């Protein structure tokens, strides 16, 4: 499996950045390749099990894909693994780690993992294209997060949690639900 990593220091608190980036409806603000997101299944109380649908441009192609949360440690790390679409066939994964830096700043590391889809040509495709494209995506993510922090669009945690509750009734109740289930009581 190939992987790339990009890091940067962001002028915002670790907790605020974690909550801002982890909520899929904020992703199009800071990650240019993604145009639209939709949560299909809310996370459980441990932050796991969230399933999100994305639409955007990856690897030079317009596409839709789904991803499932596979790692979540509050204020430290979250990770999604593609579960449907072309990114799933490439076993694409996106992981963010948040570490305290100087006062009021956070080191954010974006890790992108992938597997070249063609066994024989995979190494060549990886060297010529995939690795460069994955690194470009990781750098776009870090740059977008920095830009949102500079524009003061990273919200305090209390505001971010209230936005989540408004976006999806039932968010934070401690059980995984599909959006259809969580909206059935509306």
For each residue, the residues with C-beta under 8 A, 3 or more apart:
1: 91 113 114 115
2: 113 114 115 116 126 130 131 134
3: 111 112 113 114 134
4: 111 112 131 134 135 138
5: 109 110 111 112 138
6: 109 110 135 138 139 141 142
7: 107 108 109 110 142
8: 107 108 142 143 145 146
9: 101 102 105 106 107 108
10: 17 105 106 107 108 142 145 146 149
11: 104 105 146 149 150
12: 16 17 20 104 105 106 149 154
13: 16 17 104 106
14: 17 18 75 76 98 99 100 106
15: 18 19 75 157
16: 12 13 19 20 154 155 156 157 160
17: 10 12 13 14 20 21 98 106 108 145 149 154
18: 14 15 21 22 74 75 76 78 96 98
19: 15 16 22 23 155 157 160 161
20: 12 16 17 23 26 30 145 148 153 154 155 160
21: 17 18 26 27 30 78 96 108 145
22: 18 19 47 72 78 96
23: 19 20 26 27 160 163 164 167
24: 27 37 38 39 50 52 54
25: 28 37 39 167
26: 20 21 23 29 30
27: 21 23 24 30 31 34 37 54
28: 25 31 34 35 36 37 56
29: 26 144 148 153
30: 20 21 26 27 141 144 145 147 148
31: 27 28 34 140 141 144
32: 140 144
33: 56 57 58 137 140
34: 27 28 31 37 54 55 56
35: 28 55 56 57
36: 28 54 55 56
37: 24 25 27 28 34 52 53 54 55
38: 24 52 53 179
39: 24 25 42 50 51 52 53 167 168 179
40: 51 52 53 66 178 179
41: 49 50 51 176 177 178 179
42: 39 49 50 168 170 171 176 177 178 179 182
43: 46 47 48 49 50 69 72 176
44: 47 48 49 174 175 176
45: 174 175
46: 43 72
47: 22 43 44 50 69 72 73 74 78
48: 43 44 69 70 72
49: 41 42 43 44 68 69 176
50: 24 39 41 42 43 47 68 69 80 176
51: 39 40 41 66 67 68 69 83
52: 24 37 38 39 40 66 67 68 80
53: 37 38 39 40 64 65 66
54: 24 27 34 36 37 64 65 66 67
55: 34 35 36 37 62 63 64
56: 28 33 34 35 36 62 63
57: 33 35 60 61 62 63
58: 33 61 63 65 86 87 137
59: 86 130 133
60: 57 133
61: 57 58 86
62: 55 56 57
63: 55 56 57 58 85 86 87
64: 53 54 55 85
65: 53 54 58 82 84 85 86 87 88
66: 40 51 52 53 54 82 83 84 85 88
67: 51 52 54 80 81 82 83 87 94
68: 49 50 51 52 80 81 83
69: 43 47 48 49 50 51 72 78 79 80
70: 48 79 80 81 93
71: 77 78 79 95
72: 22 43 46 47 48 69 77 78 79
73: 47 76 77 78
74: 18 47
75: 14 15 18 98
76: 14 18 73 97 98 99
77: 71 72 73 95 96 97 98
78: 18 21 22 47 69 71 72 73 95 96
79: 69 70 71 72 93 94 95 96
80: 50 52 67 68 69 70 93 94 95
81: 67 68 70 91 92 93
82: 65 66 67 85 87 88 90 91 92 93
83: 51 66 67 68 88
84: 65 66 88
85: 63 64 65 66 82 88 89
86: 58 59 61 63 65 89 90
87: 58 63 65 67 82 90 92
88: 65 66 82 83 84 85 91 92
89: 85 86 117
90: 82 86 87 114 115 116 117
91: 1 81 82 88 113 114 115
92: 81 82 87 88 112 113 114
93: 70 79 80 81 82 111 112 113 114
94: 67 79 80 110 111 112 113 141
95: 71 77 78 79 80 110 111 112 113
96: 18 21 22 77 78 79 108 109 110 111 141
97: 76 77 108 109 111
98: 14 17 18 75 76 77 106 107 108
99: 14 76 106 107 109
100: 14 106 107
101: 9 105 106 107
102: 9 105
103:
104: 11 12 13
105: 9 10 11 12 101 102
106: 9 10 12 13 14 17 98 99 100 101
107: 7 8 9 10 98 99 100 101
108: 7 8 9 10 17 21 96 97 98 142 145
109: 5 6 7 96 97 99
110: 5 6 7 94 95 96 138 141 142
111: 3 4 5 93 94 95 96 97 138
112: 3 4 5 92 93 94 95 134 135 137 138
113: 1 2 3 91 92 93 94 95
114: 1 2 3 90 91 92 93 130 134
115: 1 2 90 91 122
116: 2 90 121 122 123 125 126 130
117: 89 90 122 125
118: 121 122 125
119: 122
120:
121: 116 118 124 125
122: 115 116 117 118 119 125 126
123: 116 126 127
124: 121 127 128
125: 116 117 118 121 122 128 129 130
126: 2 116 122 123 129 130 131
127: 123 124 131
128: 124 125 132
129: 125 126 132 133
130: 2 59 114 116 125 126 133 134
131: 2 4 126 127 134 135
132: 128 129 135 136
133: 59 60 129 130 136 137
134: 2 3 4 112 114 130 131 137 138
135: 4 6 112 131 132 138 139
136: 132 133 139 140
137: 33 58 112 133 134 140 141
138: 4 5 6 110 111 112 134 135 141 142
139: 6 135 136 142 143
140: 31 32 33 136 137 143 144
141: 6 30 31 94 96 110 137 138 144 145
142: 6 7 8 10 108 110 138 139 145 146
143: 8 139 140 146 147
144: 29 30 31 32 140 141 147 148
145: 8 10 17 20 21 30 108 141 142 148 149
146: 8 10 11 142 143 149 150
147: 30 143 144 150 151
148: 20 29 30 144 145 151 153 154
149: 10 11 12 17 145 146 152 153 154
150: 11 146 147
151: 147 148
152: 149
153: 20 29 148 149
154: 12 16 17 20 148 149
155: 16 19 20 159 160 163
156: 16 159 160
157: 15 16 19 160 161
158: 161 162
159: 155 156 162 163
160: 16 19 20 23 155 156 157 163 164
161: 19 157 158 164 165 172
162: 158 159 165 166
163: 23 155 159 160 166 167
164: 23 160 161 167 168 171 172
165: 161 162 168 169 171 172
166: 162 163
167: 23 25 39 163 164 171
168: 39 42 164 165 171 179 182 183
169: 165 182 183 185 186
170: 42 173 177 181 182 185
171: 42 164 165 167 168 182
172: 161 164 165
173: 170 177
174: 44 45
175: 44 45
176: 41 42 43 44 49 50
177: 41 42 170 173 181 182
178: 40 41 42 181 182
179: 38 39 40 41 42 168 182 183
180: 183 184
181: 170 177 178 184
182: 42 168 169 170 171 177 178 179 185
183: 168 169 179 180 186
184: 180 181
185: 169 170 182
186: 169 183
